[in-house]
């Protein structure tokens, strides 16, 4: 079972819609990251969260540590927001199970915003 | 300010060969981590280096290795290449260990093994 689950896997929406992408994880974490990947492979780090909420432009990220859940919201979506959004967690040291203390990634959400 | 530079961008190798990929972090960043991305497995953590020492390692065979130099530049090496090693290899740099101040990713090296 993947330690990081994202939903939905694919999302197509119209320009201007409010977008929500969800991420659930099953292990204790020290931080959660939201990443954006465009075709061609380049990855941009959007947010790093350990608690609460962060906002940057039209993007908002929230995390609920008790429920092991995070959401990424996009307001007034635009075709240039079309990308893969990836949730990644930094597992707490000593609790990684497989021995790796690096980032553990979700499978990503493929978002398409149509004009 | 220059970003994270990965070279080469594209590489084609034959099964059984070895390959070395390079990553130059943002100036002042001391931590470099490496990741493999494939369509089937998605992104997976390979290893992390800080101050020339490997700090963490993912669940990859010993054919995958790396190192970090005193100028924080890092290389990863894959020996005895297999078809399944075909992937996009990404590195990311951060100011401190464990990405405490976030990560900046390079554009990746796309490796094809034939």
Interface residues (C-beta under 8 A of the other chain):
Chain A: X30 X31 X33 X35 X40 X41 X42 X43 X44 X45 X48 X86 X88 X90 X98 X99 X100 X101 X102 X103 X104 X105 X106 X107 X108
Chain B: X33 X35 X37 X42 X43 X44 X45 X46 X47 X48 X55 X56 X57 X58 X59 X88 X90 X92 X98 X99 X100 X101 X102 X103 X104 X105 X107 X108 X110
